[in-house]
Amino acid sequence: MLELRDLKALPGLELEVWQYRTRPVWRIFHAGASMFVGIFDTLREGHHSPVYRLPERVDGTLYRAFSAVVEQVLDDAEQVI
């Protein structure tokens, strides 16, 4: 089974993993020009919640808003990979 550190060594793959200092509300992944967003709530963890694809577009207001959320969270997070 591959671990995240093993994936980082693959050619052509950029991978960063961050540990949050606060409990997240959103689970957010960037892949190419899309962002995938899931929700942590009182009923389920992020890996059990629906995931929504947000493409980066000219009218992608929601994409830009989640990008700002990511920046704010990473300002106070620790990069582990």
N, C-alpha and C positions, 0 to 999 in steps of 0.2 A: 504494500500500500504506500502510495506517495504521500509525503508530508509537505506542508506549505514551503518549507525551506528547500526541499527537492524541486518543487515547481519553479521556484525563483531561479534555479540554475539552468532551466531550459532555455535554449536560444530563442530570441524573438518575443519573450514573455516578460512584461514588466509587472512586478508584483510588490505591493506594499501591504503590510498588516499593522494595524494600530490597536493599542489597548486604551480604551476610554477610561477617564477618571470618574465619569458619572455614568449612571445607567442610561443606555440609549433608548430612544423611543422608536427610531427608524433603523432598519438594516439596509444599507445602501452599498451597491456594487457598481463600479464603472466597468464597462466592457466596450471598447471602441468608442463609437459616438452615441452610445446609449447608457442609461443609468437604470438599474433595477432596484426597486424600493419595496421593502416589506415592513411590517409594523409589529412592534412589541406591544402587547397590551395585557390586561389582567387575565384574559382568558387563554392566551397562547403566546409562546415564544416566537421570535421572528422566523425561525426555520419551519414553523407550522402555519404561518400566516400566508395569505395570498401575496404574490409578488407582481408588481406592476412595472411595465417597461416604459421608460420615458426617453424618447429619442431627442437628441440635440437638434433643434430646428430654429429657424429665425423667430418663430412665434412660440418658442419653448419656454414660456414663463415659469412653468412648474419645474422644468429641468434646471433653470437658473436658480430658482428658489432653493431646491434641494442641494445644488452645488454650494450655495452660501451656507446652508446648514452643515455640510461636510467640512467646509473651511473652519467654521466656528468650533466644531467638535475637535478637529485635528489640532487646533491651536492649543488645546489643553490635554492632548493625548500623548502617549508614548509610543514611538515606532518600535515594534519588536522584530519586524522583518523588512 
